[in-house]
Amino acid sequence: VQLKETTAVHCGFYSENGGFRVSDVDKDYMRSCRVVVATCAFGGGDDLHQPIGMTEVSVKKVCYVAFWDEVTLSAQHEEGKKIGEDLRIGLWRIILVRDLPFTDQRLNGKIPKLISHRLFPMARYSIWVDSKSQFRRDPLGVIEALLWRSNSSLALSEHGARSSLYDEGNAIVKKHKATPEEVKIQLDQYRQDGIPDDKRFNGKKALAEASAIVRDHAPSTNLFMCLWFNEVVRFTSRDQLSFPYVLRRLRLPGVHLFPVCARKDLVNSFGHRRKVKPLAKEGR
């Protein structure tokens, strides 16, 4: 058998009419970014929390990008939060997204969260911050502390409350964040694929908390994120359930699970403010 050095991996989503459209002006801006801090609020979602704690160098070198849809735009307008002529609100450059591909808004949010390398083709590094959180550190300092110093390519926090993906599955059902049926299908598949009910993996908790993700955009990291995104599309949209699976199957070196106290130092969490409206699809 001849081994090929390259392989093609599906990375993204399929929608009849494309989807996730942004203006040419926004596309050009996204192409210009080398280091990105990104968040998103679709379907009304949360308010924007202005980042704090950054150096002047970071303000000049880092793109702070918030992805909104038209529902969030009008909800924010009603509250008097208008986008300036520079297309910003405070430090956040607002990118308006049209034709969201999924009816489940949580899935639409996974596009900028997990496959940001598809949106920022020239970026070397990105930091994801959930909309419920305020980023409170200097991004370049965070990249140095969480990636460079530990020679890592992907960094996120250990889970605060649980250690195993099977415990997480039970908690998701208990909190009504997904149906028992869909969680069972996912966990049965993971059991079948040999994922053990372990509390530890490589000396760390076997479960991560994905509200803040620090990563490089190297091919191996991009592959990891593509496979993670594919799991989220294939099963439930609860990304914390599929992360340990992808980590065990791919065994990507350089994944840094940092302690919960470091996450609390990174972001202030405010909780989700309003319920997201599901996307209504007309005449389909």
C-alpha positions as CSV (number, residue, x, y, z in Angstrom):
1,V,0.0,0.0,0.0
2,Q,1.4,3.4,-1.0
3,L,0.9,6.0,1.7
4,K,0.0,9.5,0.6
5,E,1.6,12.4,2.3
6,T,-1.5,14.6,2.0
7,T,-5.2,14.0,2.8
8,A,-8.3,16.0,2.2
9,V,-10.6,16.6,5.3
10,H,-14.0,18.1,5.0
11,C,-14.0,21.3,7.0
12,G,-17.1,23.5,7.1
13,F,-20.8,23.2,6.4
14,Y,-23.0,22.6,3.4
15,S,-26.0,24.8,2.7
16,E,-28.1,24.9,-0.4
17,N,-27.6,28.7,-0.7
18,G,-24.1,29.0,0.6
19,G,-24.5,30.7,3.9
20,F,-22.5,32.8,6.4
21,R,-22.2,35.7,3.9
22,V,-20.3,38.8,4.9
23,S,-19.7,42.0,2.8
24,D,-16.6,42.5,0.7
25,V,-15.4,45.3,3.0
26,D,-15.6,42.9,6.0
27,K,-13.9,40.1,4.0
28,D,-11.0,42.5,3.2
29,Y,-10.8,43.4,6.9
30,M,-10.8,39.8,8.0
31,R,-8.0,39.0,5.5
32,S,-5.9,41.8,7.0
33,C,-5.9,40.2,10.5
34,R,-2.8,38.3,11.8
35,V,-3.9,38.0,15.4
36,V,-7.7,37.8,16.3
37,V,-9.8,38.0,19.4
38,A,-13.3,36.9,18.3
39,T,-16.8,36.5,19.8
40,C,-20.2,36.3,18.4
41,A,-23.9,36.9,19.2
42,F,-26.5,35.5,16.9
43,G,-30.3,35.5,17.3
44,G,-30.4,38.5,19.8
45,G,-27.8,36.8,22.1
46,D,-25.7,38.6,24.6
47,D,-24.5,42.2,24.9
48,L,-21.0,43.0,23.9
49,H,-18.5,43.1,26.8
50,Q,-15.7,45.5,26.0
51,P,-12.2,43.9,26.4
52,I,-9.9,45.3,29.1
53,G,-6.3,44.9,30.1
54,M,-4.6,45.1,26.7
55,T,-1.4,47.0,25.9
56,E,-1.3,49.8,23.2
57,V,0.7,47.4,21.0
58,S,-2.2,44.9,21.1
59,V,-4.8,47.6,20.3
60,K,-2.8,48.3,17.1
61,K,-1.9,44.7,16.1
62,V,-4.9,42.7,17.2
63,C,-8.3,42.5,15.4
64,Y,-11.1,42.4,17.9
65,V,-14.0,41.0,15.9
66,A,-17.7,40.4,16.9
67,F,-19.9,38.5,14.6
68,W,-23.6,39.6,14.6
69,D,-26.6,38.6,12.6
70,E,-29.4,41.0,11.7
71,V,-31.5,39.9,14.7
72,T,-28.7,40.9,17.1
73,L,-28.1,44.1,15.2
74,S,-31.7,45.3,15.6
75,A,-31.9,44.1,19.2
76,Q,-28.8,46.2,20.0
77,H,-30.1,49.2,18.0
78,E,-33.3,49.1,20.1
79,E,-31.1,49.5,23.1
80,G,-29.4,52.4,21.6
81,K,-26.1,50.6,20.8
82,K,-25.2,51.8,17.3
83,I,-22.3,50.8,15.2
84,G,-19.9,53.8,14.5
85,E,-18.7,55.0,11.1
86,D,-15.6,53.0,11.7
87,L,-17.9,49.9,11.9
88,R,-17.0,49.4,15.6
89,I,-18.6,49.5,18.9
90,G,-15.8,50.4,21.3
91,L,-12.9,48.1,20.4
92,W,-15.0,45.5,18.6
93,R,-15.2,45.5,14.9
94,I,-18.7,44.3,14.1
95,I,-19.0,41.8,11.2
96,L,-22.6,41.4,10.0
97,V,-23.3,37.9,8.9
98,R,-26.3,37.0,6.5
99,D,-27.8,33.7,5.5
100,L,-26.7,31.7,8.5
101,P,-26.6,28.1,7.4
102,F,-28.1,26.3,10.5
103,T,-31.5,26.7,12.1
104,D,-29.8,26.0,15.4
105,Q,-28.2,29.3,16.5
106,R,-25.7,27.4,18.7
107,L,-24.4,25.6,15.6
108,N,-24.1,28.9,13.7
109,G,-22.0,30.2,16.6
110,K,-19.6,27.3,16.2
111,I,-18.4,28.6,12.8
112,P,-16.4,31.5,14.2
113,K,-15.7,29.5,17.4
114,L,-14.2,26.4,15.9
115,I,-13.2,27.1,12.3
116,S,-11.9,30.6,12.6
117,H,-9.0,29.7,10.2
118,R,-11.6,29.5,7.4
119,L,-12.8,33.1,8.2
120,F,-9.3,34.6,8.9
121,P,-7.1,33.0,6.2
122,M,-4.0,35.1,7.0
123,A,-4.2,34.9,10.8
124,R,-1.4,33.2,12.8
125,Y,-3.2,33.1,16.1
126,S,-6.7,33.5,17.4
127,I,-8.5,33.8,20.8
128,W,-12.1,32.9,21.1
129,V,-14.2,34.4,23.9
130,D,-17.8,33.3,24.5
131,S,-20.4,36.1,24.4
132,K,-21.1,35.7,28.1
133,S,-17.5,36.6,28.9
134,Q,-15.4,39.7,29.1
135,F,-11.8,39.3,27.9
136,R,-9.6,41.0,30.5
137,R,-6.0,40.3,29.5
138,D,-3.5,41.5,26.9
139,P,-4.0,39.1,23.9
140,L,-0.3,39.0,22.9
141,G,0.6,38.3,26.5
142,V,-2.0,35.5,26.7
143,I,-0.6,33.9,23.5
144,E,2.9,34.0,25.0
145,A,1.8,32.6,28.4
146,L,-0.5,29.9,27.2
147,L,1.1,28.8,23.9
148,W,4.7,29.8,23.5
149,R,6.0,29.1,27.0
150,S,4.5,25.6,27.1
151,N,5.3,25.0,23.4
152,S,1.5,24.5,22.8
153,S,-0.6,25.0,19.7
154,L,-4.1,24.9,21.4
155,A,-5.0,26.0,24.9
156,L,-8.3,25.8,26.8
157,S,-9.3,25.4,30.4
158,E,-9.9,22.3,32.4
159,H,-13.6,21.8,33.3
160,G,-14.4,23.3,36.7
161,A,-17.1,20.8,37.8
162,R,-16.6,17.5,36.0
163,S,-13.8,15.4,34.6
164,S,-15.3,12.8,32.2
165,L,-17.3,13.2,29.0
166,Y,-19.8,10.6,30.2
167,D,-20.5,12.7,33.3
168,E,-20.8,15.7,31.1
169,G,-23.4,13.9,29.0
170,N,-25.5,13.2,32.1
171,A,-25.2,16.9,33.2
172,I,-26.3,18.1,29.7
173,V,-29.4,15.9,29.9
174,K,-30.1,17.0,33.4
175,K,-29.9,20.7,32.5
176,H,-32.0,20.2,29.4
177,K,-29.2,21.4,27.1
178,A,-29.9,18.5,24.7
179,T,-32.4,15.6,24.6
180,P,-31.6,12.3,26.3
181,E,-31.9,10.6,22.9
182,E,-29.3,12.6,21.0
183,V,-26.9,12.5,23.9
184,K,-27.3,8.7,24.1
185,I,-26.6,8.3,20.3
186,Q,-23.4,10.4,20.7
187,L,-22.1,8.6,23.8
188,D,-23.0,5.1,22.4
189,Q,-20.9,5.9,19.4
190,Y,-18.0,7.2,21.5
191,R,-18.1,4.0,23.7
192,Q,-18.1,1.9,20.5
193,D,-15.1,3.8,19.3
194,G,-13.3,2.8,22.5
195,I,-13.4,6.1,24.5
196,P,-13.0,5.1,28.2
197,D,-14.9,6.7,31.1
198,D,-11.6,8.1,32.5
199,K,-11.3,11.2,34.6
200,R,-7.8,11.9,33.5
201,F,-6.0,12.1,30.2
202,N,-2.2,12.9,29.9
203,G,-2.2,14.0,33.5
204,K,-5.0,16.5,33.2
205,K,-8.7,16.4,33.5
206,A,-10.3,14.5,30.6
207,L,-12.9,17.3,30.1
208,A,-12.4,20.9,29.0
209,E,-14.4,24.1,29.3
210,A,-14.5,25.8,26.0
211,S,-15.6,29.3,26.8
212,A,-12.1,30.6,25.9
213,I,-9.9,29.0,23.3
214,V,-6.4,30.2,22.5
215,R,-4.8,28.6,19.4
216,D,-2.4,28.9,16.6
217,H,-3.5,28.4,13.0
218,A,-1.0,25.7,12.1
219,P,-2.3,22.9,9.8
220,S,-2.4,20.3,12.6
221,T,-4.4,22.7,14.9
222,N,-6.7,23.5,12.0
223,L,-7.2,19.8,11.4
224,F,-8.1,19.3,15.1
225,M,-10.6,22.2,14.9
226,C,-12.2,20.9,11.7
227,L,-12.7,17.4,13.2
228,W,-14.2,19.0,16.3
229,F,-16.5,21.1,14.3
230,N,-17.6,18.0,12.3
231,E,-18.5,16.2,15.5
232,V,-20.6,19.2,16.7
233,V,-22.5,19.2,13.4
234,R,-22.8,15.4,13.4
235,F,-24.1,15.0,17.0
236,T,-25.2,17.5,19.6
237,S,-24.0,21.1,19.5
238,R,-22.4,20.7,23.0
239,D,-18.8,21.1,22.0
240,Q,-17.5,20.1,25.4
241,L,-18.9,16.6,24.8
242,S,-17.0,16.1,21.6
243,F,-13.6,17.8,22.5
244,P,-12.3,14.8,24.6
245,Y,-13.3,12.4,21.8
246,V,-11.3,14.3,19.1
247,L,-8.4,14.8,21.6
248,R,-8.1,11.0,22.2
249,R,-8.6,10.0,18.5
250,L,-6.3,12.5,17.0
251,R,-3.8,12.7,19.9
252,L,-2.6,16.1,18.8
253,P,0.6,17.1,20.6
254,G,0.7,20.6,22.1
255,V,-2.8,20.7,23.6
256,H,-2.5,22.7,26.8
257,L,-5.4,22.3,29.3
258,F,-4.8,25.1,31.8
259,P,-6.3,25.2,35.3
260,V,-9.7,26.8,36.0
261,C,-8.1,29.7,38.0
262,A,-6.2,30.7,34.9
263,R,-9.5,30.9,33.0
264,K,-10.9,33.1,35.7
265,D,-7.9,35.4,35.3
266,L,-8.5,35.5,31.5
267,V,-12.2,36.3,31.4
268,N,-15.0,37.7,33.6
269,S,-18.1,35.6,33.1
270,F,-21.4,37.3,33.2
271,G,-23.7,34.4,32.2
272,H,-26.0,34.5,29.2
273,R,-28.3,37.5,29.2
274,R,-31.2,36.6,26.9
275,K,-32.5,33.6,25.2
276,V,-31.4,33.2,21.6
277,K,-34.1,33.2,19.0
278,P,-34.0,30.1,16.7
279,L,-33.6,30.9,13.1
280,A,-36.8,30.7,11.2
281,K,-36.4,29.3,7.7
282,E,-39.0,30.6,5.3
283,G,-40.5,28.5,2.5
284,R,-38.1,25.6,2.8
